[in-house]
Amino acid sequence: MIHAFSLVHDDLPCMDDDDFRRGRPSLHRKFDEATAVLAADALLAYAFELFTTGAAPPGRRLAATAAIAAAVGPLGMAGGQMLDVEASARATKARLAAVPRLKTAEFLAASMVSGGILAGATRQLCDKLRAAGLRLGMLFQTTDDLIDAGQDSDRGSQTVLNSRNIENVRRQAVKQAASAERSFAALGPKFLLLAALPHLLLRRRE
């Protein structure tokens, strides 16, 4: 729900101004901007409502909610989106590097950590889940950029990624996938399902 909320906001005219999402009209194009904003806000609020009413002990629910909130707030998704909005005016290497980590990687890492917290995992295991989640999140953003570059190329437009060597970025994605897979596999056989995610991300086309 929180991921969907972020995508709806990301597509708005005041952000990326995208008319399509996954091959279909973005929400503000299918309906209108007010509907899109309210729908996204409702998704965010309902997501946190579910965290407060889950079956885990109250202390775990509170800790998991805090982890997710931190990843969505000013030191996470919202902060990364602000850097992204400002990128054209204040583009520096450090700022550009921070965008994918804050917008995407921190959120995926928090999803791993919150699952661990709700299940009663140790602090040490949660730290390892966070590290693996960050690697997975960076891979997700890299593959996302490659997909966008391919779509823009089909439309004949030029992107930041198009101006670089796309083959180098693809090789970077392969390295990121291997690193993420090793991180999850090192946690033991119970985490082999998560260890399979990096390979799936490499193959995704949307």
N, C-alpha and C positions, 0 to 999 in steps of 0.2 A: 504493500500500500504506500509506504514512504517512497519507494523507488518510483512508483507511478506518479505520485504527487510531484516529485522532482522533475520528471519528464514533461508533465503538463506545463509547469512553470517555465521550464527550459525552452519550450516551443513558443511561448508568448511573444507578441511583437516587441515588447520592451526588453526581451532577452535575445534569443537567437532568431526569432521571427521565422519559424519553420512552418510551412503549410502542410507537411506530411510527417507522419510518424509510423515507421514500419509499413510503408506502402499504402497507408490509409490517411484520410484527412486528420490533421491534428485537432484536438478537442475544440480549440477556439475557432477553428475554421468550420468544423461540422456544426457547431452551435454558435457561440459568441464568447467574447473575452470574459464577461461576467460569470457565465456558466462555468467556464474553464477554471477561473480562479477559485470559485466557491467549491467546485468539485474537488480540486486539489487540496484545498484547506480541509474539507471534510475527510478526505483520505488520511491526511496527517493526524487529525484529531482522533479519528476512529482507531488508527493504529495504536496510539498511546492508550486509548481506552482498553483495547484488548490486552495490552501489557499489564494494566492494573487489575484485570479480572481473570488472569490465568490461574492455572492449578498449582504453580510452584509456591513455596513459602513466601510470605510477604517481603522478607529481607532480600531474597534473590530477585523477586520481581522489581523491587526498587532499584537494585544495583544494575539489572539488565536495562531498565528504562533509562537510567542515568547514562549508561554507555551509549545507547542509541541516540539520546538527546544530544550528547556531546559531539557525536559524529554528524549530526544534522545542523548544528548551530554555527556560531561565528568562527569556531576553530575547526570546522568541518565543511559540510556541503555548502552552507550559506556563504561562508568566507571564501571558499573556492570559486563559487559562482560570481562573487563580487570581483575577485581577481581576474576572472575570465572576462567580465564586462569591461574592466579597465585595461585589459591586455593591449588593445590597439593603441591606447594613449600612453601607457606606462610600461611597455613591454621590456622586461629585463629577463635575463636567463633564469635568475632565481624565482621570479614571479611565475614565469611560464612553467617551470619545473614543479612549482607548488600546486598548480591548478589540478592536475589529475590525481594527485595524492589526496587533496582536500575534498574535491568533488566526488570522487569515486572510491579510491582505495580505503580511506578512513571509514566509509560507510560499510563496505564489504567486510572490513576487519571487525567492525563493531557487530555485524550480524553473526560472525563466528564467535566472538567473545560473549555476546549476550546468550547464545545457545549454550555455551559452556557454563556460564553463570547459572542459568535456569536449571541445568542438569546437576549442579553441585560440584563442578570441576574445581580443582585447586587453582590458586593464583598462578602457580608456575605453568600449568597447562593453558590457562587463559592467555598468559603472555605469549606462549608459543603459537596459540591459535591466532592471536592478533598479528604476529609477525608473518605467519603464512597467509592470513587474510589480506594484509597489505600487499604482498607479492601478487596474490590473485587479483586484487583490485587494480593494480598497475597494468597487469596483463589485460584485464577487461577493457581498460581505457585505450590501450594500444590497439587492440583488435577493433574497438569501436572506431578509432581514428582511421584505420585501414578500410573499414566498411564505408565510412563517410567519403573517404578519398576516392574509392571506386565508384560510388554513386555520383559524386561531383564530376569525375572524369567522364562518365557516361553522358552527363548533361553538358559537357564541354566547359565547365567552370574550373577555376583555379583555386586551390586551397593551400593553407600553410604546409600541409603534409605533401601535397603535390610538388611543392617547391624543393622538397628534400628527396633523397634517394629512397623510394618506397621499399626497394629490396632490402636496404639496411634496416628499415623499420620492421619488416617481416622477420628478419634474422633476430632483431631485438625481441620480438614477440616469442619466438621459439626459445630463446634463452630465458625469458621471464617465465614461460610455461614450465621449463625444466626445473627452475629454481622453486617455483610454487609447488610443483609435484613432489620434489624432494622434501620440502618443509612439512607437507601433510603426511607423506609416507613415513617420515621419521617419528611420527607420533604413535605409530603402531598399527596393527591390522584393523582395529576398529575405525580407523580414519581413511581406509582405502577408497571409500566412496568419494570423500572430499578430494583425495589425491587424483581422482579421475577427472575432476572439473577442469583443470588447466588444458588438457587435451581437447575437451569439448569446446572450450572457448576459442582455441586455435581454429576449429573447424566451423564456427558459427558464421552465418552470412547475413544476419540481421539482428 
